[in-house]
Amino acid sequence: MNRLILRQFLLLTLCFVSGNVFSNNGYKLWLQYNFVEDSKLREEYKVGLNSIFFAGNSETVKVASKELMLGLSEMLGEENFKNNKWNSQLVCASEAFLNHELKKLLKSELEEINDEGFVLKTFMVHGKQKTVITGKTDIGTMYGVYHFLRLLQTHQSIKQLNVIESPKIKVRVLNHWDNLDRTVERGYAGFSIWDWHRLPDYIDQRYIDYARANASVGINGVVLNNVNANALILTPFYLEKVKALADVFRPYGIKVYLTARFSAPIEIGDLKTADPLDKNVIQWWNKKTEEIYKMIPDFGGYLVKANSEGQPGPQNYGRNHVDGANMLADALATFKGIVMWRAFVYSEHDVTDRAKQAYSEFVPYDGQFKKNVVVQVKNGAIDFQPREPFHPMFGAMPKTPLMMEFQITQEYLGQSTHTVFLPKLFEEVLHEDTYVNGKGSIVAKDVDGSLHGDKLTGIAGVSNIGNDINWTGNVMLQANWYGYGRLAWNPYLSSGEIADEWLRSTFSNDKKFVEPVKEMLLDSREAVVNYMTPLGLHHIMATGHHYGPGPWVSNLSRPEWNPVYYHKADENGVGFDRTKTGSNAVAQYAPEVAKMYGDIKTCPEEYLLWFHHVSWDYKLKDGNVLWDGIALKYQEGVEEVKSMKKTWQKMKPYVDDERFKEVNMFLDIQLKEAKWWRDSCLLYFQQYSKKELPVGVDKPEHTLEYYKSLKFPFAPGN
Ligand code: BDP
């Protein structure tokens, strides 16, 4: 009580003296557990949470009860909750621990959930409110606790709870592209959070907080190291360290996975070959896998990037992806581990459209992979662009589970200085209709297994986490980690719901804050598309680091690494013809989709230049000719960032100074760079269109030569 009075006194005094002065470095992410200022609501919560009982004593139960107590004491300003055992008002217990009476009462709900699911239910017992959080397992119950805390953090009533939830996707992992020297490939938030040198003996508090954050949104796996793998991670020296992390993560329901460098048997095993059909190689992987499971009994399995961008793979030995994946799958099968085999392949020796190559290579293998193999497919056929049509492999391999790979780190979307709310992008892809089993065969259904009845299902997000104090470099981008996790749990959630939850948990429940900032977040994805790659343009970023525009780049050794390969601008027009008259990539989609994309009249304009080479004079739906349309879109993108800035500036009263200023500075950078994109791209394309900028589009600040001369030799993440 004393603590509460003191806290309120301090709050009032500080606000009175100098406005909103509390500093908040963002380290606590969305687990802020802000004090509930609304006294009526706080009373409601207190009345319902007078006494609390946790049954069971596993490590998971311990971390869940610790989290609940932390959350409640922060939010309600109270620390001493009574424990009346089964008579408590809030009971948290997994099925095996429930008393007879509650087990009976919750029977039908428990039948509905899977092993990671949970039930939150309020009963009235003798006129008194009683809430039970339960699951089939302690992990499920822990997810229930986090859900319950989310309800409180977002100021919802807990008087009549009846929540029954199960994750719709089994494997929900973060892929860290982290190297052993702590650099992070495509990382823009500092160095890797894995302090390999100090592990296994030094356990950084960050590992625990990382696990809490993941568990709170249902992420249940982490691939610790880069897909461009280093075989050393599989040596005993590093496995000790991996084990230490696995031990930290276990109570939170998080399994550890590693990337497996295909040539590891040669590099660390002294073999002459890594041929997947070679007896010694098979034996080497079997032994290595056994060794890992001895140390980490719940090890998740391997993620493999093979024969892609110079990585070794089965093709080095005249074998194919099936040979490679199945060999590793056999090694893992006894231990119930899985192989996540990436389909991100394209070859400099293949002269066909890069967008077609993964499909051409993988679809013929449908049905040939072992049961514990899942093929990991990026959301689009090129590479994590601001907007891509869904990858044609989705829906196309009915006998093979496909796992979605999203990129949370913003390699191609402004890196960590641009505020872009990615759940909007993820949602768009998940809702695209593949039509493979008729209308309604949306991508989400291939990912959650309901389209073809897959037993193994998965989703991966390339992490945007680093050792910056706020984890993601820019606090606004914490929303993308959060949102990825929420969609991995339930791919049918809307981006609006996610934005709402995240803002309330991270900043404030004040409507005057939540509503405008939610709108700002939801518009931010379209803004980045507009000022970088409108109307289906793609991969026109500068080379290597991918920071900033580079539509002029044409001198790289591999044709498909050059932006000019993707936009094909000439005097006749711009865009990549992927219809019958061009690469015919459209034919990889189901006929309904192929027809829609293949016909310039029905192709959605946001994909126009992805699928068509279009004349500069082509009339767009709004009556503008293409050139004017492109220019106006670039301008629109800049205007959108201006409006984001305006919105944020009004939020000062609701946000602590530290995070307010940080976001403000980042929005300034974003505006500067949006203009850079607009000006340089329009000057470049203008050489071909030979047309004036339409009315309403600002004149470029510099010449094209100036933009071309900009160099960033030490841009991060490269
Ligand atoms: C590309 C990145 C590269 C990754 C590659 C991949 O530029 O750093 O290694 O994807 O996904 O977008 O393997």
Boltz pocket constraint, residues with backbone or C-beta under 6 A from the ligand:
constraints:
  - pocket:
      binder: B
      contacts: [[A, 185], [A, 186], [A, 227], [A, 228], [A, 305], [A, 309], [A, 344], [A, 383], [A, 384], [A, 411], [A, 544], [A, 717]]
      max_distance: 6.0
